Amino acid sequence: MLYQKILNEYQLIQSKILEIRKKLALLPDGKLTCARGNNCYKWYNTIEQKRSYIPKSNRKLAEQLAFKKYLSTTLARLEKEKTALEFY
């Protein structure tokens, strides 16, 4: 009974991990970095320690990079849960 629940949870986590990896492959390279200017915030796309400014008119790129960060942290959490379930 308990083993079956753990196995079901493990399989669910596996499917979520695969789904997130597919979504991450479709998103643009780099990561979103925010910096405070005089009275505003500026967005930057950081790729290999090179920052490029993202203008406010290109908000869609900033949203995609923010979503990528969210998915990356979710993926890391799910992989830790998967590792914990493997020990059971």
Biotite code that builds the C-alpha atoms (Angstrom):
import biotite.structure as struc

atoms = struc.array([
    struc.Atom([0.000, 0.000, 0.000], chain_id="A", res_id=1, res_name="MET", atom_name="CA", element="C"),
    struc.Atom([2.635, 2.563, 1.036], chain_id="A", res_id=2, res_name="LEU", atom_name="CA", element="C"),
    struc.Atom([5.017, 1.278, -1.612], chain_id="A", res_id=3, res_name="TYR", atom_name="CA", element="C"),
    struc.Atom([2.351, 1.803, -4.273], chain_id="A", res_id=4, res_name="GLN", atom_name="CA", element="C"),
    struc.Atom([1.753, 5.392, -3.152], chain_id="A", res_id=5, res_name="LYS", atom_name="CA", element="C"),
    struc.Atom([5.480, 6.126, -3.293], chain_id="A", res_id=6, res_name="ILE", atom_name="CA", element="C"),
    struc.Atom([5.721, 4.519, -6.721], chain_id="A", res_id=7, res_name="LEU", atom_name="CA", element="C"),
    struc.Atom([2.779, 6.565, -8.019], chain_id="A", res_id=8, res_name="ASN", atom_name="CA", element="C"),
    struc.Atom([4.293, 9.775, -6.650], chain_id="A", res_id=9, res_name="GLU", atom_name="CA", element="C"),
    struc.Atom([7.647, 8.879, -8.217], chain_id="A", res_id=10, res_name="TYR", atom_name="CA", element="C"),
    struc.Atom([6.040, 8.350, -11.613], chain_id="A", res_id=11, res_name="GLN", atom_name="CA", element="C"),
    struc.Atom([4.116, 11.613, -11.313], chain_id="A", res_id=12, res_name="LEU", atom_name="CA", element="C"),
    struc.Atom([7.319, 13.495, -10.523], chain_id="A", res_id=13, res_name="ILE", atom_name="CA", element="C"),
    struc.Atom([9.064, 11.810, -13.457], chain_id="A", res_id=14, res_name="GLN", atom_name="CA", element="C"),
    struc.Atom([6.342, 12.974, -15.852], chain_id="A", res_id=15, res_name="SER", atom_name="CA", element="C"),
    struc.Atom([6.458, 16.523, -14.477], chain_id="A", res_id=16, res_name="LYS", atom_name="CA", element="C"),
    struc.Atom([10.250, 16.612, -14.876], chain_id="A", res_id=17, res_name="ILE", atom_name="CA", element="C"),
    struc.Atom([9.988, 15.533, -18.514], chain_id="A", res_id=18, res_name="LEU", atom_name="CA", element="C"),
    struc.Atom([7.291, 18.125, -19.188], chain_id="A", res_id=19, res_name="GLU", atom_name="CA", element="C"),
    struc.Atom([9.358, 20.925, -17.633], chain_id="A", res_id=20, res_name="ILE", atom_name="CA", element="C"),
    struc.Atom([12.483, 19.916, -19.583], chain_id="A", res_id=21, res_name="ARG", atom_name="CA", element="C"),
    struc.Atom([10.496, 20.095, -22.833], chain_id="A", res_id=22, res_name="LYS", atom_name="CA", element="C"),
    struc.Atom([9.260, 23.586, -21.953], chain_id="A", res_id=23, res_name="LYS", atom_name="CA", element="C"),
    struc.Atom([12.759, 24.741, -20.977], chain_id="A", res_id=24, res_name="LEU", atom_name="CA", element="C"),
    struc.Atom([14.122, 23.635, -24.349], chain_id="A", res_id=25, res_name="ALA", atom_name="CA", element="C"),
    struc.Atom([11.720, 26.026, -26.107], chain_id="A", res_id=26, res_name="LEU", atom_name="CA", element="C"),
    struc.Atom([12.658, 29.109, -24.081], chain_id="A", res_id=27, res_name="LEU", atom_name="CA", element="C"),
    struc.Atom([15.428, 31.567, -25.059], chain_id="A", res_id=28, res_name="PRO", atom_name="CA", element="C"),
    struc.Atom([18.992, 31.309, -23.784], chain_id="A", res_id=29, res_name="ASP", atom_name="CA", element="C"),
    struc.Atom([20.259, 33.368, -20.881], chain_id="A", res_id=30, res_name="GLY", atom_name="CA", element="C"),
    struc.Atom([18.818, 34.448, -17.583], chain_id="A", res_id=31, res_name="LYS", atom_name="CA", element="C"),
    struc.Atom([16.929, 37.505, -16.445], chain_id="A", res_id=32, res_name="LEU", atom_name="CA", element="C"),
    struc.Atom([18.829, 39.963, -14.293], chain_id="A", res_id=33, res_name="THR", atom_name="CA", element="C"),
    struc.Atom([17.144, 43.019, -12.812], chain_id="A", res_id=34, res_name="CYS", atom_name="CA", element="C"),
    struc.Atom([19.002, 46.135, -11.716], chain_id="A", res_id=35, res_name="ALA", atom_name="CA", element="C"),
    struc.Atom([17.702, 49.286, -10.132], chain_id="A", res_id=36, res_name="ARG", atom_name="CA", element="C"),
    struc.Atom([18.409, 52.493, -11.992], chain_id="A", res_id=37, res_name="GLY", atom_name="CA", element="C"),
    struc.Atom([17.662, 56.023, -10.795], chain_id="A", res_id=38, res_name="ASN", atom_name="CA", element="C"),
    struc.Atom([13.950, 55.557, -10.186], chain_id="A", res_id=39, res_name="ASN", atom_name="CA", element="C"),
    struc.Atom([13.259, 52.516, -12.283], chain_id="A", res_id=40, res_name="CYS", atom_name="CA", element="C"),
    struc.Atom([14.248, 48.913, -12.784], chain_id="A", res_id=41, res_name="TYR", atom_name="CA", element="C"),
    struc.Atom([16.151, 47.727, -15.817], chain_id="A", res_id=42, res_name="LYS", atom_name="CA", element="C"),
    struc.Atom([16.062, 44.242, -17.277], chain_id="A", res_id=43, res_name="TRP", atom_name="CA", element="C"),
    struc.Atom([19.124, 42.473, -18.619], chain_id="A", res_id=44, res_name="TYR", atom_name="CA", element="C"),
    struc.Atom([19.637, 39.181, -20.391], chain_id="A", res_id=45, res_name="ASN", atom_name="CA", element="C"),
    struc.Atom([22.790, 37.564, -19.006], chain_id="A", res_id=46, res_name="THR", atom_name="CA", element="C"),
    struc.Atom([24.516, 34.980, -21.175], chain_id="A", res_id=47, res_name="ILE", atom_name="CA", element="C"),
    struc.Atom([27.940, 33.722, -20.072], chain_id="A", res_id=48, res_name="GLU", atom_name="CA", element="C"),
    struc.Atom([28.583, 36.805, -17.908], chain_id="A", res_id=49, res_name="GLN", atom_name="CA", element="C"),
    struc.Atom([27.677, 39.199, -20.728], chain_id="A", res_id=50, res_name="LYS", atom_name="CA", element="C"),
    struc.Atom([24.692, 41.417, -20.052], chain_id="A", res_id=51, res_name="ARG", atom_name="CA", element="C"),
    struc.Atom([22.525, 42.907, -22.733], chain_id="A", res_id=52, res_name="SER", atom_name="CA", element="C"),
    struc.Atom([19.785, 45.422, -21.990], chain_id="A", res_id=53, res_name="TYR", atom_name="CA", element="C"),
    struc.Atom([16.175, 44.382, -22.575], chain_id="A", res_id=54, res_name="ILE", atom_name="CA", element="C"),
    struc.Atom([14.054, 47.429, -23.447], chain_id="A", res_id=55, res_name="PRO", atom_name="CA", element="C"),
    struc.Atom([10.561, 47.726, -21.995], chain_id="A", res_id=56, res_name="LYS", atom_name="CA", element="C"),
    struc.Atom([9.183, 47.302, -25.499], chain_id="A", res_id=57, res_name="SER", atom_name="CA", element="C"),
    struc.Atom([10.568, 43.748, -25.450], chain_id="A", res_id=58, res_name="ASN", atom_name="CA", element="C"),
    struc.Atom([8.639, 42.725, -22.346], chain_id="A", res_id=59, res_name="ARG", atom_name="CA", element="C"),
    struc.Atom([7.816, 39.325, -23.844], chain_id="A", res_id=60, res_name="LYS", atom_name="CA", element="C"),
    struc.Atom([11.494, 38.292, -23.692], chain_id="A", res_id=61, res_name="LEU", atom_name="CA", element="C"),
    struc.Atom([11.702, 39.369, -20.053], chain_id="A", res_id=62, res_name="ALA", atom_name="CA", element="C"),
    struc.Atom([8.563, 37.360, -19.259], chain_id="A", res_id=63, res_name="GLU", atom_name="CA", element="C"),
    struc.Atom([9.972, 34.301, -21.007], chain_id="A", res_id=64, res_name="GLN", atom_name="CA", element="C"),
    struc.Atom([13.240, 34.558, -19.068], chain_id="A", res_id=65, res_name="LEU", atom_name="CA", element="C"),
    struc.Atom([11.340, 34.975, -15.786], chain_id="A", res_id=66, res_name="ALA", atom_name="CA", element="C"),
    struc.Atom([9.248, 31.920, -16.632], chain_id="A", res_id=67, res_name="PHE", atom_name="CA", element="C"),
    struc.Atom([12.454, 30.038, -17.432], chain_id="A", res_id=68, res_name="LYS", atom_name="CA", element="C"),
    struc.Atom([13.819, 30.853, -13.974], chain_id="A", res_id=69, res_name="LYS", atom_name="CA", element="C"),
    struc.Atom([10.568, 29.679, -12.379], chain_id="A", res_id=70, res_name="TYR", atom_name="CA", element="C"),
    struc.Atom([10.696, 26.408, -14.301], chain_id="A", res_id=71, res_name="LEU", atom_name="CA", element="C"),
    struc.Atom([14.360, 25.896, -13.413], chain_id="A", res_id=72, res_name="SER", atom_name="CA", element="C"),
    struc.Atom([13.726, 26.256, -9.691], chain_id="A", res_id=73, res_name="THR", atom_name="CA", element="C"),
    struc.Atom([10.680, 23.996, -9.939], chain_id="A", res_id=74, res_name="THR", atom_name="CA", element="C"),
    struc.Atom([12.772, 21.415, -11.789], chain_id="A", res_id=75, res_name="LEU", atom_name="CA", element="C"),
    struc.Atom([15.471, 21.504, -9.108], chain_id="A", res_id=76, res_name="ALA", atom_name="CA", element="C"),
    struc.Atom([12.863, 20.988, -6.378], chain_id="A", res_id=77, res_name="ARG", atom_name="CA", element="C"),
    struc.Atom([11.268, 18.071, -8.231], chain_id="A", res_id=78, res_name="LEU", atom_name="CA", element="C"),
    struc.Atom([14.642, 16.416, -8.782], chain_id="A", res_id=79, res_name="GLU", atom_name="CA", element="C"),
    struc.Atom([15.345, 16.643, -5.042], chain_id="A", res_id=80, res_name="LYS", atom_name="CA", element="C"),
    struc.Atom([11.962, 15.082, -4.299], chain_id="A", res_id=81, res_name="GLU", atom_name="CA", element="C"),
    struc.Atom([12.694, 12.340, -6.814], chain_id="A", res_id=82, res_name="LYS", atom_name="CA", element="C"),
    struc.Atom([16.033, 11.623, -5.130], chain_id="A", res_id=83, res_name="THR", atom_name="CA", element="C"),
    struc.Atom([14.342, 11.479, -1.735], chain_id="A", res_id=84, res_name="ALA", atom_name="CA", element="C"),
    struc.Atom([11.745, 9.019, -3.043], chain_id="A", res_id=85, res_name="LEU", atom_name="CA", element="C"),
    struc.Atom([14.501, 6.838, -4.492], chain_id="A", res_id=86, res_name="GLU", atom_name="CA", element="C"),
    struc.Atom([15.879, 6.365, -0.992], chain_id="A", res_id=87, res_name="PHE", atom_name="CA", element="C"),
    struc.Atom([12.556, 4.961, 0.161], chain_id="A", res_id=88, res_name="TYR", atom_name="CA", element="C"),
])
